[in-house]
Amino acid sequence: MDDRYPKENEIRQVIIEAMEQAGIKGDKLSEDNRKQSDNYFNQFLPRGKKKRVFENIEGDIDPIPTFRMDRCGIRVGELERDRTAFLSEDYETEVGEANKFVLEYINELRGRPEDKQQLSLFKPEDFVERKDEIIRTFVKGDTRPPYVVNTSKLKSPQNIVLVSHSPEKEFVFQLIDKSDYIDSWIKSPDKNFYSIDYEYWKGGKDRVRRSFNPDFFIKIDLDNYISRLESEGKQDHLEKLKKLQDEGVETLIKVVEIKSDEEQDEATPAKEDYAKAHFERVNNKLSALNLADLESRYRSDAKQHYSFDLLTPHHFPGWIANLKKGNLG
């Protein structure tokens, strides 16, 4: 067997002949063709004694309280595009002086005669019009966000909830509308909070490793949830929920990543697969956890069970229907 490796001039000649056969003129390769050539000839190179190996190494459970979240901010002009802000009716005691100043500015700005001429560019949100008993626009007569929500319906510890695009906004509308089935929820920042690693092959060729922060974490008290379903006569999925209850689970955490219906990102399936595997490992860790190994302040929250959903607006009706009947995956 000949284990001699090809020399540089031999590789060059093979590439030149392949270019001629493919009808490529000149002596330049495209970036894609260069990568294909590299991938082909790399298989003949000797393996080095050292190499980087990426492994998913499971560590200990790390509690992440919501007060670790970075503060997020947006420009006022972004509220006239895709960004949306939600406040509770008690916002005056919640948002702080700096945010009060901004809200006063918005109220003054949109009350000006020259600004009112712009209102024809905007239309009222259907949900806000239909549910005016629980949600309204911040500036009376103006259809644009911020939106002010009945305090009992906006079940988030965040004093201002900011979302970055229309699908996220539509999902928050659903969380507000079906708040009776939910104990609390947060909108996660895009980075520096709860990060999940994933990888995929870009274009089927290049290995890409990245991380993402899921958009929403939704907390459901299992005892209260089961009681509500029983009172509504919804029995189909109670057995599975009661099994979790018998195993010591007290809280369900629904983790949700939102995408648009039109989004065709080749990384999306990898995000879903890696997130589901991640939370399966978390559940396994929690089920075997000795509470004495946690700081005392975290012990009352440790009896959790996680599930992950990647949703587009097309999935929202089905997701809500499952929430209302106890089918949480």
Phi and psi restraints in degrees (value plus and minus 20) as a CYANA .aco file:
   2 ASP   PHI    -108.2   -68.2
   2 ASP   PSI      91.4   131.4
   3 ASP   PHI    -122.2   -82.2
   3 ASP   PSI      -0.1    39.9
   4 ARG   PHI     -93.2   -53.2
   4 ARG   PSI     114.9   154.9
   5 TYR   PHI    -108.1   -68.1
   5 TYR   PSI     124.3   164.3
   6 PRO   PHI     -84.9   -44.9
   6 PRO   PSI     124.4   164.4
   7 LYS   PHI    -103.9   -63.9
   7 LYS   PSI     149.3   189.3
   8 GLU   PHI     -79.3   -39.3
   8 GLU   PSI     -65.3   -25.3
   9 ASN   PHI     -86.8   -46.8
   9 ASN   PSI     -49.3    -9.3
  10 GLU   PHI     -89.4   -49.4
  10 GLU   PSI     -62.1   -22.1
  11 ILE   PHI     -83.3   -43.3
  11 ILE   PSI     -63.1   -23.1
  12 ARG   PHI     -79.8   -39.8
  12 ARG   PSI     -62.2   -22.2
  13 GLN   PHI     -86.2   -46.2
  13 GLN   PSI     -59.0   -19.0
  14 VAL   PHI     -82.0   -42.0
  14 VAL   PSI     -62.4   -22.4
  15 ILE   PHI     -87.2   -47.2
  15 ILE   PSI     -62.5   -22.5
  16 ILE   PHI     -80.5   -40.5
  16 ILE   PSI     -64.7   -24.7
  17 GLU   PHI     -83.9   -43.9
  17 GLU   PSI     -59.5   -19.5
  18 ALA   PHI     -85.5   -45.5
  18 ALA   PSI     -57.3   -17.3
  19 MET   PHI     -84.6   -44.6
  19 MET   PSI     -61.7   -21.7
  20 GLU   PHI     -83.3   -43.3
  20 GLU   PSI     -62.3   -22.3
  21 GLN   PHI     -84.4   -44.4
  21 GLN   PSI     -52.6   -12.6
  22 ALA   PHI    -105.6   -65.6
  22 ALA   PSI     -24.1    15.9
  23 GLY   PHI      57.3    97.3
  23 GLY   PSI       3.2    43.2
  24 ILE   PHI    -106.8   -66.8
  24 ILE   PSI     100.6   140.6
  25 LYS   PHI    -113.2   -73.2
  25 LYS   PSI     137.2   177.2
  26 GLY   PHI      63.6   103.6
  26 GLY   PSI    -188.6  -148.6
  27 ASP   PHI    -142.7  -102.7
  27 ASP   PSI       5.3    45.3
  28 LYS   PHI    -135.4   -95.4
  28 LYS   PSI     120.0   160.0
  29 LEU   PHI    -124.0   -84.0
  29 LEU   PSI     126.6   166.6
  30 SER   PHI     -91.0   -51.0
  30 SER   PSI     144.2   184.2
  31 GLU   PHI     -81.2   -41.2
  31 GLU   PSI     -61.2   -21.2
  32 ASP   PHI     -83.5   -43.5
  32 ASP   PSI     -63.0   -23.0
  33 ASN   PHI     -86.4   -46.4
  33 ASN   PSI     -55.8   -15.8
  34 ARG   PHI     -82.1   -42.1
  34 ARG   PSI     -63.6   -23.6
  35 LYS   PHI     -84.2   -44.2
  35 LYS   PSI     -59.6   -19.6
  36 GLN   PHI     -82.9   -42.9
  36 GLN   PSI     -59.8   -19.8
  37 SER   PHI     -84.8   -44.8
  37 SER   PSI     -64.5   -24.5
  38 ASP   PHI     -78.7   -38.7
  38 ASP   PSI     -67.0   -27.0
  39 ASN   PHI     -80.4   -40.4
  39 ASN   PSI     -57.8   -17.8
  40 TYR   PHI     -89.2   -49.2
  40 TYR   PSI     -69.3   -29.3
  41 PHE   PHI     -98.5   -58.5
  41 PHE   PSI     -41.2    -1.2
  42 ASN   PHI     -83.0   -43.0
  42 ASN   PSI     -45.7    -5.7
  43 GLN   PHI     -87.2   -47.2
  43 GLN   PSI     -38.2     1.8
  44 PHE   PHI    -114.0   -74.0
  44 PHE   PSI     -27.1    12.9
  45 LEU   PHI     -98.9   -58.9
  45 LEU   PSI     127.8   167.8
  46 PRO   PHI     -87.6   -47.6
  46 PRO   PSI     126.1   166.1
  47 ARG   PHI     -97.5   -57.5
  47 ARG   PSI     113.2   153.2
  48 GLY   PHI     -90.5   -50.5
  48 GLY   PSI     144.1   184.1
  49 LYS   PHI     -97.7   -57.7
  49 LYS   PSI     -42.6    -2.6
  50 LYS   PHI    -145.7  -105.7
  50 LYS   PSI     123.3   163.3
  51 LYS   PHI    -174.9  -134.9
  51 LYS   PSI     136.3   176.3
  52 ARG   PHI    -101.9   -61.9
  52 ARG   PSI     112.2   152.2
  53 VAL   PHI    -142.2  -102.2
  53 VAL   PSI     103.9   143.9
  54 PHE   PHI    -115.9   -75.9
  54 PHE   PSI     103.1   143.1
  55 GLU   PHI    -149.8  -109.8
  55 GLU   PSI     129.9   169.9
  56 ASN   PHI    -112.5   -72.5
  56 ASN   PSI      80.9   120.9
  57 ILE   PHI    -121.0   -81.0
  57 ILE   PSI      98.9   138.9
  58 GLU   PHI     -96.0   -56.0
  58 GLU   PSI     112.1   152.1
  59 GLY   PHI    -131.2   -91.2
  59 GLY   PSI    -180.9  -140.9
  60 ASP   PHI     -98.7   -58.7
  60 ASP   PSI     142.9   182.9
  61 ILE   PHI     -86.8   -46.8
  61 ILE   PSI     111.6   151.6
  62 ASP   PHI    -140.0  -100.0
  62 ASP   PSI      85.9   125.9
  63 PRO   PHI     -83.5   -43.5
  63 PRO   PSI     117.3   157.3
  64 ILE   PHI    -145.0  -105.0
  64 ILE   PSI      76.5   116.5
  65 PRO   PHI     -91.4   -51.4
  65 PRO   PSI     131.0   171.0
  66 THR   PHI     -86.7   -46.7
  66 THR   PSI     -40.5    -0.5
  67 PHE   PHI     -90.2   -50.2
  67 PHE   PSI     -27.6    12.4
  68 ARG   PHI     -97.2   -57.2
  68 ARG   PSI     -32.0     8.0
  69 MET   PHI     -83.3   -43.3
  69 MET   PSI     119.3   159.3
  70 ASP   PHI     -86.2   -46.2
  70 ASP   PSI     128.3   168.3
  71 ARG   PHI     -91.8   -51.8
  71 ARG   PSI     118.1   158.1
  72 CYS   PHI    -132.5   -92.5
  72 CYS   PSI     132.7   172.7
  73 GLY   PHI    -167.9  -127.9
  73 GLY   PSI     138.1   178.1
  74 ILE   PHI    -159.0  -119.0
  74 ILE   PSI     142.6   182.6
  75 ARG   PHI    -103.7   -63.7
  75 ARG   PSI     129.7   169.7
  76 VAL   PHI     -76.4   -36.4
  76 VAL   PSI     -59.0   -19.0
  77 GLY   PHI     -81.3   -41.3
  77 GLY   PSI     -45.3    -5.3
  78 GLU   PHI     -89.1   -49.1
  78 GLU   PSI     -42.0    -2.0
  79 LEU   PHI     -90.6   -50.6
  79 LEU   PSI     -30.2     9.8
  80 GLU   PHI    -119.5   -79.5
  80 GLU   PSI     -14.4    25.6
  81 ARG   PHI    -140.2  -100.2
  81 ARG   PSI    -138.2   -98.2
  82 ASP   PHI    -113.5   -73.5
  82 ASP   PSI     -37.2     2.8
  83 ARG   PHI     -97.2   -57.2
  83 ARG   PSI     128.4   168.4
  84 THR   PHI    -158.5  -118.5
  84 THR   PSI     122.2   162.2
  85 ALA   PHI    -141.0  -101.0
  85 ALA   PSI     119.6   159.6
  86 PHE   PHI    -139.6   -99.6
  86 PHE   PSI     112.6   152.6
  87 LEU   PHI    -142.8  -102.8
  87 LEU   PSI     137.3   177.3
  88 SER   PHI    -109.7   -69.7
  88 SER   PSI     145.8   185.8
  89 GLU   PHI     -82.0   -42.0
  89 GLU   PSI     -39.5     0.5
  90 ASP   PHI    -114.7   -74.7
  90 ASP   PSI       3.9    43.9
  91 TYR   PHI     -77.7   -37.7
  91 TYR   PSI     -50.3   -10.3
  92 GLU   PHI     -83.5   -43.5
  92 GLU   PSI     -45.9    -5.9
  93 THR   PHI    -119.6   -79.6
  93 THR   PSI     -17.9    22.1
  94 GLU   PHI    -136.4   -96.4
  94 GLU   PSI     -53.3   -13.3
  95 VAL   PHI    -108.7   -68.7
  95 VAL   PSI     -34.1     5.9
  96 GLY   PHI      67.6   107.6
  96 GLY   PSI     142.0   182.0
  97 GLU   PHI     -86.9   -46.9
  97 GLU   PSI     -60.4   -20.4
  98 ALA   PHI     -81.9   -41.9
  98 ALA   PSI     -64.7   -24.7
  99 ASN   PHI     -90.2   -50.2
  99 ASN   PSI     -53.6   -13.6
 100 LYS   PHI     -79.8   -39.8
 100 LYS   PSI     -61.2   -21.2
 101 PHE   PHI     -80.8   -40.8
 101 PHE   PSI     -64.1   -24.1
 102 VAL   PHI     -84.2   -44.2
 102 VAL   PSI     -62.6   -22.6
 103 LEU   PHI     -84.4   -44.4
 103 LEU   PSI     -58.9   -18.9
 104 GLU   PHI     -83.5   -43.5
 104 GLU   PSI     -58.2   -18.2
 105 TYR   PHI     -83.5   -43.5
 105 TYR   PSI     -64.1   -24.1
 106 ILE   PHI     -80.5   -40.5
 106 ILE   PSI     -63.4   -23.4
 107 ASN   PHI     -81.9   -41.9
 107 ASN   PSI     -62.8   -22.8
 108 GLU   PHI     -89.0   -49.0
 108 GLU   PSI     -64.5   -24.5
 109 LEU   PHI     -80.1   -40.1
 109 LEU   PSI     -65.5   -25.5
 110 ARG   PHI    -100.8   -60.8
 110 ARG   PSI     -27.6    12.4
 111 GLY   PHI    -109.2   -69.2
 111 GLY   PSI     -27.6    12.4
 112 ARG   PHI     -92.0   -52.0
 112 ARG   PSI     123.3   163.3
 113 PRO   PHI     -76.6   -36.6
 113 PRO   PSI     -60.0   -20.0
 114 GLU   PHI     -88.4   -48.4
 114 GLU   PSI     -48.3    -8.3
 115 ASP   PHI     -96.2   -56.2
 115 ASP   PSI     -54.2   -14.2
 116 LYS   PHI     -81.5   -41.5
 116 LYS   PSI     -44.4    -4.4
 117 GLN   PHI     -86.0   -46.0
 117 GLN   PSI     -40.4    -0.4
 118 GLN   PHI    -104.4   -64.4
 118 GLN   PSI     -30.6     9.4
 119 LEU   PHI     -84.2   -44.2
 119 LEU   PSI     -42.0    -2.0
 120 SER   PHI     -85.7   -45.7
 120 SER   PSI     -34.3     5.7
 121 LEU   PHI    -101.2   -61.2
 121 LEU   PSI     -30.5     9.5
 122 PHE   PHI    -140.7  -100.7
 122 PHE   PSI     132.4   172.4
 123 LYS   PHI    -144.9  -104.9
 123 LYS   PSI     131.0   171.0
 124 PRO   PHI     -84.9   -44.9
 124 PRO   PSI     124.3   164.3
 125 GLU   PHI     -89.2   -49.2
 125 GLU   PSI     114.4   154.4
 126 ASP   PHI     -78.3   -38.3
 126 ASP   PSI     -63.0   -23.0
 127 PHE   PHI     -82.1   -42.1
 127 PHE   PSI     -62.6   -22.6
 128 VAL   PHI     -85.7   -45.7
 128 VAL   PSI     -57.6   -17.6
 129 GLU   PHI     -88.2   -48.2
 129 GLU   PSI     -62.5   -22.5
 130 ARG   PHI     -94.5   -54.5
 130 ARG   PSI     -50.4   -10.4
 131 LYS   PHI    -132.0   -92.0
 131 LYS   PSI      22.7    62.7
 132 ASP   PHI     -86.8   -46.8
 132 ASP   PSI     -30.1     9.9
 133 GLU   PHI     -99.3   -59.3
 133 GLU   PSI     -35.5     4.5
 134 ILE   PHI    -143.3  -103.3
 134 ILE   PSI     -32.0     8.0
 135 ILE   PHI    -168.3  -128.3
 135 ILE   PSI     123.3   163.3
 136 ARG   PHI    -168.3  -128.3
 136 ARG   PSI     146.0   186.0
 137 THR   PHI     -97.1   -57.1
 137 THR   PSI     130.9   170.9
 138 PHE   PHI     -87.1   -47.1
 138 PHE   PSI     -63.3   -23.3
 139 VAL   PHI    -118.2   -78.2
 139 VAL   PSI      98.9   138.9
 140 LYS   PHI     -79.7   -39.7
 140 LYS   PSI     111.7   151.7
 141 GLY   PHI      62.9   102.9
 141 GLY   PSI     -21.0    19.0
 142 ASP   PHI    -133.2   -93.2
 142 ASP   PSI     111.6   151.6
 143 THR   PHI    -104.7   -64.7
 143 THR   PSI     -28.1    11.9
 144 ARG   PHI    -103.8   -63.8
 144 ARG   PSI     134.4   174.4
 145 PRO   PHI     -87.8   -47.8
 145 PRO   PSI     142.3   182.3
 146 PRO   PHI     -90.4   -50.4
 146 PRO   PSI     138.9   178.9
 147 TYR   PHI    -131.7   -91.7
 147 TYR   PSI     121.9   161.9
 148 VAL   PHI    -129.2   -89.2
 148 VAL   PSI     106.5   146.5
 149 VAL   PHI    -136.0   -96.0
 149 VAL   PSI     122.7   162.7
 150 ASN   PHI     -69.3   -29.3
 150 ASN   PSI     109.4   149.4
 151 THR   PHI     -76.9   -36.9
 151 THR   PSI     -56.0   -16.0
 152 SER   PHI     -92.4   -52.4
 152 SER   PSI     -34.2     5.8
 153 LYS   PHI    -120.2   -80.2
 153 LYS   PSI     -42.7    -2.7
 154 LEU   PHI    -114.7   -74.7
 154 LEU   PSI      64.3   104.3
 155 LYS   PHI    -109.4   -69.4
 155 LYS   PSI      41.9    81.9
 156 SER   PHI    -149.8  -109.8
 156 SER   PSI     119.1   159.1
 157 PRO   PHI     -93.6   -53.6
 157 PRO   PSI     -30.7     9.3
 158 GLN   PHI     -96.2   -56.2
 158 GLN   PSI     111.3   151.3
 159 ASN   PHI     -92.6   -52.6
 159 ASN   PSI     -45.7    -5.7
 160 ILE   PHI    -155.8  -115.8
 160 ILE   PSI     106.7   146.7
 161 VAL   PHI    -119.7   -79.7
 161 VAL   PSI     101.1   141.1
 162 LEU   PHI    -130.7   -90.7
 162 LEU   PSI     110.0   150.0
 163 VAL   PHI    -143.9  -103.9
 163 VAL   PSI     132.5   172.5
 164 SER   PHI    -122.0   -82.0
 164 SER   PSI     -33.2     6.8
 165 HIS   PHI    -174.5  -134.5
 165 HIS   PSI     150.3   190.3
 166 SER   PHI     -79.8   -39.8
 166 SER   PSI     -64.3   -24.3
 167 PRO   PHI     -78.2   -38.2
 167 PRO   PSI     -59.3   -19.3
 168 GLU   PHI     -84.2   -44.2
 168 GLU   PSI     -60.9   -20.9
 169 LYS   PHI     -81.0   -41.0
 169 LYS   PSI     -65.0   -25.0
 170 GLU   PHI     -82.7   -42.7
 170 GLU   PSI     -54.6   -14.6
 171 PHE   PHI     -89.5   -49.5
 171 PHE   PSI     -58.8   -18.8
 172 VAL   PHI     -82.5   -42.5
 172 VAL   PSI     -59.2   -19.2
 173 PHE   PHI     -74.3   -34.3
 173 PHE   PSI     -61.7   -21.7
 174 GLN   PHI     -87.8   -47.8
 174 GLN   PSI     -59.7   -19.7
 175 LEU   PHI     -84.8   -44.8
 175 LEU   PSI     -54.9   -14.9
 176 ILE   PHI     -88.9   -48.9
 176 ILE   PSI     -65.8   -25.8
 177 ASP   PHI     -85.7   -45.7
 177 ASP   PSI     -55.9   -15.9
 178 LYS   PHI    -128.3   -88.3
 178 LYS   PSI      13.5    53.5
 179 SER   PHI     -84.8   -44.8
 179 SER   PSI     -40.3    -0.3
 180 ASP   PHI     -84.6   -44.6
 180 ASP   PSI     -40.2    -0.2
 181 TYR   PHI    -115.9   -75.9
 181 TYR   PSI     -20.3    19.7
 182 ILE   PHI    -145.8  -105.8
 182 ILE   PSI     122.9   162.9
 183 ASP   PHI    -110.5   -70.5
 183 ASP   PSI     -62.6   -22.6
 184 SER   PHI    -186.9  -146.9
 184 SER   PSI     146.4   186.4
 185 TRP   PHI    -177.5  -137.5
 185 TRP   PSI     139.0   179.0
 186 ILE   PHI    -151.0  -111.0
 186 ILE   PSI     130.5   170.5
 187 LYS   PHI    -115.4   -75.4
 187 LYS   PSI      94.5   134.5
 188 SER   PHI     -94.8   -54.8
 188 SER   PSI     124.2   164.2
 189 PRO   PHI     -87.8   -47.8
 189 PRO   PSI     145.3   185.3
 190 ASP   PHI     -91.7   -51.7
 190 ASP   PSI     -39.1     0.9
 191 LYS   PHI    -173.5  -133.5
 191 LYS   PSI     145.3   185.3
 192 ASN   PHI      43.2    83.2
 192 ASN   PSI      16.3    56.3
 193 PHE   PHI    -155.9  -115.9
 193 PHE   PSI    -103.9   -63.9
 194 TYR   PHI    -141.8  -101.8
 194 TYR   PSI      80.8   120.8
 195 SER   PHI    -124.5   -84.5
 195 SER   PSI     117.6   157.6
 196 ILE   PHI    -140.2  -100.2
 196 ILE   PSI     105.5   145.5
 197 ASP   PHI     -99.9   -59.9
 197 ASP   PSI     125.6   165.6
 198 TYR   PHI    -171.5  -131.5
 198 TYR   PSI     145.0   185.0
 199 GLU   PHI    -166.1  -126.1
 199 GLU   PSI     136.4   176.4
 200 TYR   PHI    -176.9  -136.9
 200 TYR   PSI     148.7   188.7
 201 TRP   PHI    -120.4   -80.4
 201 TRP   PSI      87.8   127.8
 202 LYS   PHI     -91.3   -51.3
 202 LYS   PSI     102.8   142.8
 203 GLY   PHI      43.1    83.1
 203 GLY   PSI      -2.5    37.5
 204 GLY   PHI      55.6    95.6
 204 GLY   PSI     -15.2    24.8
 205 LYS   PHI    -146.6  -106.6
 205 LYS   PSI     -64.7   -24.7
 206 ASP   PHI    -121.2   -81.2
 206 ASP   PSI     105.3   145.3
 207 ARG   PHI     -98.6   -58.6
 207 ARG   PSI     104.0   144.0
 208 VAL   PHI    -139.3   -99.3
 208 VAL   PSI     110.9   150.9
 209 ARG   PHI    -137.7   -97.7
 209 ARG   PSI     105.7   145.7
 210 ARG   PHI    -163.3  -123.3
 210 ARG   PSI    -196.0  -156.0
 211 SER   PHI    -163.0  -123.0
 211 SER   PSI     138.9   178.9
 212 PHE   PHI    -164.7  -124.7
 212 PHE   PSI     136.7   176.7
 213 ASN   PHI    -124.5   -84.5
 213 ASN   PSI      96.5   136.5
 214 PRO   PHI     -76.2   -36.2
 214 PRO   PSI     129.4   169.4
 215 ASP   PHI     -93.1   -53.1
 215 ASP   PSI     -61.5   -21.5
 216 PHE   PHI    -153.6  -113.6
 216 PHE   PSI     121.9   161.9
 217 PHE   PHI    -140.2  -100.2
 217 PHE   PSI     101.0   141.0
 218 ILE   PHI    -138.7   -98.7
 218 ILE   PSI     103.4   143.4
 219 LYS   PHI    -122.2   -82.2
 219 LYS   PSI     110.5   150.5
 220 ILE   PHI    -149.1  -109.1
 220 ILE   PSI     100.0   140.0
 221 ASP   PHI     -91.2   -51.2
 221 ASP   PSI      98.5   138.5
 222 LEU   PHI     -84.3   -44.3
 222 LEU   PSI     -62.7   -22.7
 223 ASP   PHI     -81.0   -41.0
 223 ASP   PSI     -69.2   -29.2
 224 ASN   PHI     -83.1   -43.1
 224 ASN   PSI     -57.9   -17.9
 225 TYR   PHI     -85.0   -45.0
 225 TYR   PSI     -67.1   -27.1
 226 ILE   PHI     -81.9   -41.9
 226 ILE   PSI     -62.7   -22.7
 227 SER   PHI     -81.2   -41.2
 227 SER   PSI     -60.7   -20.7
 228 ARG   PHI     -85.9   -45.9
 228 ARG   PSI     -64.4   -24.4
 229 LEU   PHI     -82.1   -42.1
 229 LEU   PSI     -61.2   -21.2
 230 GLU   PHI     -83.9   -43.9
 230 GLU   PSI     -60.6   -20.6
 231 SER   PHI     -86.5   -46.5
 231 SER   PSI     -44.9    -4.9
 232 GLU   PHI    -113.8   -73.8
 232 GLU   PSI     -17.8    22.2
 233 GLY   PHI      53.1    93.1
 233 GLY   PSI       3.8    43.8
 234 LYS   PHI    -116.9   -76.9
 234 LYS   PSI      81.4   121.4
 235 GLN   PHI    -125.6   -85.6
 235 GLN   PSI     -33.0     7.0
 236 ASP   PHI     -79.7   -39.7
 236 ASP   PSI     -54.5   -14.5
 237 HIS   PHI    -137.4   -97.4
 237 HIS   PSI      -7.3    32.7
 238 LEU   PHI     -87.8   -47.8
 238 LEU   PSI     -52.4   -12.4
 239 GLU   PHI     -79.9   -39.9
 239 GLU   PSI     -64.0   -24.0
 240 LYS   PHI     -86.7   -46.7
 240 LYS   PSI     -61.3   -21.3
 241 LEU   PHI     -85.8   -45.8
 241 LEU   PSI     -60.6   -20.6
 242 LYS   PHI     -90.0   -50.0
 242 LYS   PSI     -48.4    -8.4
 243 LYS   PHI     -84.4   -44.4
 243 LYS   PSI     -63.4   -23.4
 244 LEU   PHI     -81.4   -41.4
 244 LEU   PSI     -60.6   -20.6
 245 GLN   PHI     -80.2   -40.2
 245 GLN   PSI     -64.8   -24.8
 246 ASP   PHI     -83.9   -43.9
 246 ASP   PSI     -47.0    -7.0
 247 GLU   PHI    -102.1   -62.1
 247 GLU   PSI     -19.9    20.1
 248 GLY   PHI      79.1   119.1
 248 GLY   PSI     -18.0    22.0
 249 VAL   PHI     -92.3   -52.3
 249 VAL   PSI     112.9   152.9
 250 GLU   PHI    -133.1   -93.1
 250 GLU   PSI     -43.0    -3.0
 251 THR   PHI    -156.0  -116.0
 251 THR   PSI     113.3   153.3
 252 LEU   PHI    -117.4   -77.4
 252 LEU   PSI     114.4   154.4
 253 ILE   PHI    -137.2   -97.2
 253 ILE   PSI      90.7   130.7
 254 LYS   PHI    -111.8   -71.8
 254 LYS   PSI      98.9   138.9
 255 VAL   PHI    -124.4   -84.4
 255 VAL   PSI     108.9   148.9
 256 VAL   PHI    -150.8  -110.8
 256 VAL   PSI     110.9   150.9
 257 GLU   PHI    -129.9   -89.9
 257 GLU   PSI     112.1   152.1
 258 ILE   PHI    -128.1   -88.1
 258 ILE   PSI     113.1   153.1
 259 LYS   PHI    -148.8  -108.8
 259 LYS   PSI     141.1   181.1
 260 SER   PHI    -101.7   -61.7
 260 SER   PSI     138.4   178.4
 261 ASP   PHI     -82.9   -42.9
 261 ASP   PSI     -49.3    -9.3
 262 GLU   PHI    -106.4   -66.4
 262 GLU   PSI     -32.9     7.1
 263 GLU   PHI     -88.3   -48.3
 263 GLU   PSI     105.0   145.0
 264 GLN   PHI    -141.7  -101.7
 264 GLN   PSI      40.8    80.8
 265 ASP   PHI    -110.1   -70.1
 265 ASP   PSI     104.7   144.7
 266 GLU   PHI     -89.0   -49.0
 266 GLU   PSI     -31.9     8.1
 267 ALA   PHI    -101.1   -61.1
 267 ALA   PSI     -37.9     2.1
 268 THR   PHI     -80.0   -40.0
 268 THR   PSI     -67.8   -27.8
 269 PRO   PHI     -79.5   -39.5
 269 PRO   PSI     -54.6   -14.6
 270 ALA   PHI     -87.5   -47.5
 270 ALA   PSI     -60.1   -20.1
 271 LYS   PHI     -76.8   -36.8
 271 LYS   PSI     -65.9   -25.9
 272 GLU   PHI     -84.6   -44.6
 272 GLU   PSI     -66.5   -26.5
 273 ASP   PHI     -83.1   -43.1
 273 ASP   PSI     -66.8   -26.8
 274 TYR   PHI     -88.9   -48.9
 274 TYR   PSI     -56.7   -16.7
 275 ALA   PHI     -86.5   -46.5
 275 ALA   PSI     -63.4   -23.4
 276 LYS   PHI     -81.2   -41.2
 276 LYS   PSI     -62.9   -22.9
 277 ALA   PHI     -85.8   -45.8
 277 ALA   PSI     -58.5   -18.5
 278 HIS   PHI     -79.7   -39.7
 278 HIS   PSI     -69.3   -29.3
 279 PHE   PHI     -94.5   -54.5
 279 PHE   PSI     -43.5    -3.5
 280 GLU   PHI     -85.1   -45.1
 280 GLU   PSI     -60.8   -20.8
 281 ARG   PHI     -85.9   -45.9
 281 ARG   PSI     -59.9   -19.9
 282 VAL   PHI     -80.3   -40.3
 282 VAL   PSI     -64.8   -24.8
 283 ASN   PHI     -81.1   -41.1
 283 ASN   PSI     -61.6   -21.6
 284 ASN   PHI     -83.4   -43.4
 284 ASN   PSI     -61.4   -21.4
 285 LYS   PHI     -83.8   -43.8
 285 LYS   PSI     -64.8   -24.8
 286 LEU   PHI     -85.7   -45.7
 286 LEU   PSI     -57.0   -17.0
 287 SER   PHI     -87.6   -47.6
 287 SER   PSI     -45.6    -5.6
 288 ALA   PHI    -121.7   -81.7
 288 ALA   PSI     -14.9    25.1
 289 LEU   PHI     -95.5   -55.5
 289 LEU   PSI     115.6   155.6
 290 ASN   PHI    -110.3   -70.3
 290 ASN   PSI      95.8   135.8
 291 LEU   PHI     -78.4   -38.4
 291 LEU   PSI     -45.0    -5.0
 292 ALA   PHI     -84.8   -44.8
 292 ALA   PSI     -39.2     0.8
 293 ASP   PHI    -100.0   -60.0
 293 ASP   PSI     -30.4     9.6
 294 LEU   PHI    -117.3   -77.3
 294 LEU   PSI     133.5   173.5
 295 GLU   PHI     -80.2   -40.2
 295 GLU   PSI     124.7   164.7
 296 SER   PHI     -77.5   -37.5
 296 SER   PSI     -52.5   -12.5
 297 ARG   PHI     -88.9   -48.9
 297 ARG   PSI     -37.2     2.8
 298 TYR   PHI    -120.8   -80.8
 298 TYR   PSI     -29.8    10.2
 299 ARG   PHI     -84.9   -44.9
 299 ARG   PSI     -56.5   -16.5
 300 SER   PHI     -89.3   -49.3
 300 SER   PSI     -35.7     4.3
 301 ASP   PHI    -125.1   -85.1
 301 ASP   PSI     -17.5    22.5
 302 ALA   PHI    -101.6   -61.6
 302 ALA   PSI     -34.7     5.3
 303 LYS   PHI    -107.6   -67.6
 303 LYS   PSI      48.8    88.8
 304 GLN   PHI    -134.7   -94.7
 304 GLN   PSI     138.7   178.7
 305 HIS   PHI    -156.0  -116.0
 305 HIS   PSI     106.8   146.8
 306 TYR   PHI    -123.8   -83.8
 306 TYR   PSI     128.2   168.2
 307 SER   PHI    -163.5  -123.5
 307 SER   PSI     133.1   173.1
 308 PHE   PHI    -143.5  -103.5
 308 PHE   PSI     117.8   157.8
 309 ASP   PHI    -153.2  -113.2
 309 ASP   PSI     112.9   152.9
 310 LEU   PHI    -124.3   -84.3
 310 LEU   PSI      97.1   137.1
 311 LEU   PHI    -143.0  -103.0
 311 LEU   PSI     127.5   167.5
 312 THR   PHI    -136.1   -96.1
 312 THR   PSI     145.1   185.1
 313 PRO   PHI     -71.7   -31.7
 313 PRO   PSI     -49.9    -9.9
 314 HIS   PHI     -80.1   -40.1
 314 HIS   PSI     -50.0   -10.0
 315 HIS   PHI    -107.6   -67.6
 315 HIS   PSI     -34.0     6.0
 316 PHE   PHI     -76.0   -36.0
 316 PHE   PSI     -68.4   -28.4
 317 PRO   PHI     -77.8   -37.8
 317 PRO   PSI     -62.5   -22.5
 318 GLY   PHI     -87.0   -47.0
 318 GLY   PSI     -58.8   -18.8
 319 TRP   PHI     -83.6   -43.6
 319 TRP   PSI     -64.0   -24.0
 320 ILE   PHI     -86.0   -46.0
 320 ILE   PSI     -61.1   -21.1
 321 ALA   PHI     -80.1   -40.1
 321 ALA   PSI     -61.4   -21.4
 322 ASN   PHI     -87.0   -47.0
 322 ASN   PSI     -57.3   -17.3
 323 LEU   PHI     -80.0   -40.0
 323 LEU   PSI     -61.6   -21.6
 324 LYS   PHI     -93.2   -53.2
 324 LYS   PSI     -41.4    -1.4
 325 LYS   PHI    -131.3   -91.3
 325 LYS   PSI     -16.9    23.1
 326 GLY   PHI      68.9   108.9
 326 GLY   PSI      -9.5    30.5
 327 ASN   PHI    -113.6   -73.6
 327 ASN   PSI      65.3   105.3
 328 LEU   PHI    -122.0   -82.0
 328 LEU   PSI      -5.6    34.4
